[in-house]
Amino acid sequence: MSAQPDRAARLRLVLDRDGPTCIWCGREFSALVPPSTEHVVPRVKGGPSWLANEVAACRRCNAARGHRTPVEWLEECLGRGWPADGARLVRALEALEAAIATSGGQRRARPYLEAQLRRLRRRSGSAGQQAG
């Protein structure tokens, strides 16, 4: 992959792509709710430092997520009554999957990413059945 933009530029690009709200709690970013970028697939799980692996999150949610998987944290946020954006999470994971397929590598991230997508797809399938 080509050289990555600096942190501030990546944040602007992520906000342009994802919009001005936290993926987890849904709060709109402001001076009181500063945005940050968060790796969907954590670096410790082999997640690359690519724009495709970053989403916009408020600093509170970014810090609170800790080592939880994206699906675990999504479920916890929903359990707290927050409007976590599951569709945005699916889009982010699918975009990362496509970026890895194009660029190659990321051997450690692939199984983690695939497992998270499976869980999200199962989850959305069961949610659709419950709604109907």
N, C-alpha and C positions, 0 to 999 in steps of 0.2 A: 504494500500500500504506500501511497505517497505520504509526504510529511503531513502530520496532523496540525491543525490550527492550535493556537495557544488556548489556555483554559477559558479566558473571557470570550474569545471568538467561538469556541465550542458551545459555550452556554448560550450565546446569541443564536447560533444555528439550531440548537435543540429547541429553544423557545419558539423560533420561527416555524419549526417543523411540528412541534407538539402543542403549541398554544401556551397561554400565560397562567396555567394552573398546575398544581402538584398532582402527579399521577396517582398518588396514594390517598391524600386527604381531600383533594379537590379545591383547596383554598387558592384564591387568586394571589399571584405574587405581587408584592408591594414592598415599601420600605420596612414594614413590620413583619412581612413574610418573605424573606429573601430567597430567591431561587438558587439551586445548585444543580450540578449534573450528578447523576448516580449511575453506576455500572449495573445493568440489569443482570448480567452474568458476572458475579464478583471476580476480581482479579485472582483471588486465592483459589477459585475454581477453574482458572484458565481463561477467564474472560479477557478479551483484548481491549486495549485502550483505543478503541475506534469509536467514531461518532455513532455508528450503528449500534453500539453497545451502551449508549448513554440515553437517559431519559431525564426530564425535568422533574425535580422533587424539591420540596421545601427542605430547609436544613433540619428542621425537627424530625421529619419523616426519614430523611437520609440517615441521620444519626440513630434514630430509634430502630430502624430495620436491623441493624447489626448484621449477624450472619444468617439471618433467615433467608430462605429461598424466595424468589419473587412470588410464587404461588402462596407460600405460607404467609408472607407479609400482606398480600392482597386479601386473603381470607381474614387475617387479623384486623386489617383496616375496615373491611366490610362489617365484621363483628362489632367494631367500635361505633358503627353507624356512619362511617365516612363514605363518601361516594367514590371509592377507588375505581379507576378507569381500567377495567379488565380488557376492553377492546383495544385500548392504546397499548397495554402490555402485550397482547397477542401480536399486534402490528410490530412492536419493537423487537420481539423475539423472532418473528418471521423475517424481518429486515436483517437482523443479525445472521440468521441461518442462511439467507441469500448472499450476504456479504462474505461469509465463510466459504460458501460453495464457490463463489467467484475467485476469492483470493487464496483459498487453500489454507492449510495449516490448522492451527487451533485444535489440535488433537484432544487436549484435556477439556476444552469447552464443549465440544460436540455432544458427548453423552449427557452432560448436565442440561444443555440447551434442549435436546430432544426430550428429556424427561419432563422438563418444565412445560414444553408445548403439549405433550401428551396429557399432563395433569390439567392444563387449562382447557384443552378440548373436551376432556371427559367432564370437567366441571361445567362448562357451558352447555354441553349436551344434557346433563342432568338438570341444570337450571331451566333449560327449555322444556323438559318434560314436566317439571314441577309447575311451570307457569301455565301449561296447557291443560 
